[in-house]
Every structure is written in structure tokens, then in C-alpha cells.
Amino acid sequence: MSHSAEEVQKHVKVYITVFAALMVLTGVTVGASYLHLGSTAMNITLALIIAGIKGTLVAGYFMHLFTEKAIINWTLALTVVFFIVLLLVPILTELDTISLI
């Protein structure tokens, strides 16, 4: 499996660009930690949004998920949905007992 020099150079350029974006987003994360947006929930929301963007960049480019076939992406999306359901089931079962108090 041989790759041309231009193709390798293109991939290296993408990796360097993603690395630079991750460094900028890390700086944004550090800067955002000094912001007080009024509530802890807003600060956590901002941090999670930045982390989600960084995670998307890492998964998409470094793990090559942006170039995968659609079936792989649908399988991953289904896994995320099942994981969220598994996290919510204990919370939803506790709502019955909380309303009785």
C-alpha cells in the first residue's frame, strides 16, 4: 500500500491543523475556567461544549471516523444512544420515590 508524497503531505497538513485547533481550544478552556458566567451550570455547560468539540476533532481525524463508512458511524451513534439510556434508567426509576417524599 504505497502512498504518494502529495497524499502523505496532505494528511500531515490536516494533522498539524487539527493539533493547532486542539491547542487553541485548550487555551479557550483555560480562559473559560476564569470566566464566571453567573452559575456553575453555565460554566459546566461551556466546558462540556468545548470538550465535545475537542473530542469530535480527535475522534474524527485522529481515529479516522470522518472517512469511515456510514455503517460504522451508525453503529457508534447507536452505541451512544444505548449508553445514554443506560445512564438515564436509574434516574428515571428514582423519580417515583422522589415524588412520594
KAKAQUI-V115262 format. One record per run of one state. SS is the DSSP state (H for helix, E for strand, L for the rest). FROM is the first residue (numbers start at 1). LEN is the number of residues. If there is no record, write none. Layout:
SS	FROM	LEN
SS	FROM	LEN
//
This chain:
L	1	4
H	5	29
L	34	6
H	40	23
L	63	7
H	70	31
L	101	1
//
